[in-house]
Amino acid sequence: SSGINAEYGSFNEETTNETIWPPSKFIVFNKLTEIANSASLYFGNATKFFIWLSYYQNLYSQPCRGCGKILCDENNKDRFLAPIRRDFNQLDKAYHLSCFQNSDDLIL
């Protein structure tokens, strides 16, 4: 098969994003990746995206605007997550995923 050999492996027709960058074993990073992918499409330019991304510097210290807690057991499955969702229009507001879905502040 034809492919490109690189220092860290080979690339060919079967190479996918999952083989190059496998999903994290940590739920928080998988969810952040999903949210960041949505944000990059929403903002449409790098400057606005990186401004939005900068609001994650206090990920583990800013309480959720919905429930006031730092950690939340999402779906009662012993999966405690920080408030990883930032509103695209009100960047200073942090939410847990479940609190964001139930928020009165939700602006689409």
C-alpha positions in Angstrom: 0.0 0.0 0.0 1.2 3.5 -0.7 1.6 5.8 2.3 3.9 8.3 3.9 6.3 7.0 6.5 7.0 9.5 9.3 9.2 9.4 12.3 6.2 8.4 14.5 4.3 6.1 12.3 3.0 5.7 8.8 0.0 7.4 7.1 -2.1 5.7 4.5 -5.7 5.5 3.3 -6.8 3.8 6.5 -5.3 6.6 8.7 -8.1 8.6 10.5 -8.2 11.4 13.1 -8.8 8.7 15.7 -5.5 6.9 14.9 -3.5 10.1 14.8 -5.2 11.8 17.8 -7.0 9.1 19.8 -9.7 10.3 22.1 -8.6 11.1 25.7 -9.4 8.6 28.4 -10.7 11.6 30.4 -14.3 12.6 29.8 -13.6 16.3 30.5 -11.2 16.5 27.6 -13.4 14.7 25.2 -16.3 17.1 26.1 -14.0 20.1 25.8 -13.0 19.0 22.3 -16.6 18.7 21.2 -17.4 22.1 22.6 -14.3 23.7 21.0 -15.2 22.2 17.6 -18.6 23.8 17.9 -17.1 27.1 19.0 -14.7 27.2 16.1 -17.6 26.8 13.7 -19.7 29.4 15.6 -17.1 32.1 15.8 -15.7 31.6 12.3 -12.4 33.4 12.9 -9.4 32.7 15.0 -9.4 35.9 17.0 -12.9 35.4 18.4 -12.3 31.7 19.0 -9.1 32.4 21.0 -10.8 35.1 23.1 -13.5 32.5 23.9 -10.9 29.9 24.7 -9.1 32.3 27.1 -12.2 32.1 29.4 -11.2 28.5 30.2 -8.2 29.6 32.2 -10.2 29.3 35.4 -11.9 26.0 34.5 -11.4 24.4 37.9 -12.0 27.5 40.0 -15.0 29.3 38.5 -18.3 28.0 39.9 -21.3 27.1 37.7 -23.7 29.9 37.1 -26.6 27.4 37.2 -25.9 25.6 40.5 -23.0 27.5 42.1 -20.8 24.4 42.4 -17.4 23.7 41.0 -18.0 20.0 40.3 -21.2 18.3 39.2 -22.1 14.6 39.0 -23.3 14.7 35.4 -26.2 12.2 34.9 -25.5 10.6 38.3 -22.9 8.3 36.9 -20.0 9.3 39.2 -18.6 11.5 36.4 -17.8 14.7 38.2 -17.1 17.5 35.8 -16.1 21.1 36.2 -18.3 23.8 34.5 -16.9 23.1 31.0 -19.5 25.0 29.0 -19.1 28.7 28.3 -21.9 30.7 26.7 -20.9 31.8 23.3 -22.5 35.2 23.8 -21.7 35.8 27.5 -18.2 34.5 27.8 -17.9 35.1 31.6 -20.7 32.6 32.4 -19.5 29.0 33.1 -22.0 26.1 33.3 -22.0 22.4 33.8 -23.4 20.6 30.7 -26.6 19.7 32.5 -27.0 23.2 34.1 -26.5 24.9 30.7 -29.2 22.8 29.1 -31.6 24.0 31.9 -30.4 27.6 31.9 -32.7 30.6 31.6 -29.7 32.5 30.2 -29.5 30.1 27.2 -29.1 32.2 24.1 -28.8 30.4 20.7 
